[in-house]
């Protein structure tokens, strides 16, 4: 992590307890408060953080990032070392799960366990032939959905709720989360708000080289969590991760779609705590 980069973080639990580091996908609010509290109640120091160009982290030019996926992975390793002398349990959700995979591969000494939620083993863009792509009908509805005025908090929260309904997530929870994301962003500039809500920076991010072929190198205990109803990264992506990472456990949330619902927080926390 460059000395010029500052990451927005939030702490739960005892700072002396073993660290669980939650990489946002892209903001820290991808991780529900309920899950953070459950992990903290299980005796962990939980820290969730915003990726660059999101939330309270350094924001420069979300439309033309001057860093790579490898830099985001290095951010995770450096943050883990700054927070605790011991290796951390790293977890990533969505695109944050891509960051977490690369971080575990490039900086294995920084981490003791890995959790991957609602993600896939390849970068944004065309998928490998053996992996399920985004559900076409759902994406058609999602991308035909008119963009809001990104400087208008009410319009943005309504847009998030409508998108959640299309994806099969809870629209009320999405609305509340969108309002919090809006308020935490560094400005109301449309490009900044769009990056915070849609993670559009990943459309421009250099994610090379591929890492899928390196997944068998991961030697730490790994949990893969995926929603059965996920239409954005269908569950076959999580199944592939669990097959290709040695000894990984797959936890499929039968009633979940793209977002982690509060109703699954205790089950996910218990599975994560069991890794260490």
ABEGO torsion letter per residue (X at the ends): XBAABBBBBBBBEBAABBBBBBBBOABAAABBAAAAAAAAAAGBBBBBBBBBGBEABBBABAABBABBAAAAAAAAAAAAAAABABBBBBBBBEAAAAAAAAAAAABAAABABBBBBGBBABBBEBBBAABBBBBAAAAAAAAABBBBBAABAAAAAAAAAAAAAAAGBBAAAAAAAAAAAAAABABABAAAAAAAAAGAAAAABBAOBBAAAAAAABABBBBBBBBAABAABBAAAAAAAAAABBGBBBBBBAABBABBBAAAAAAAAAAAAAAX
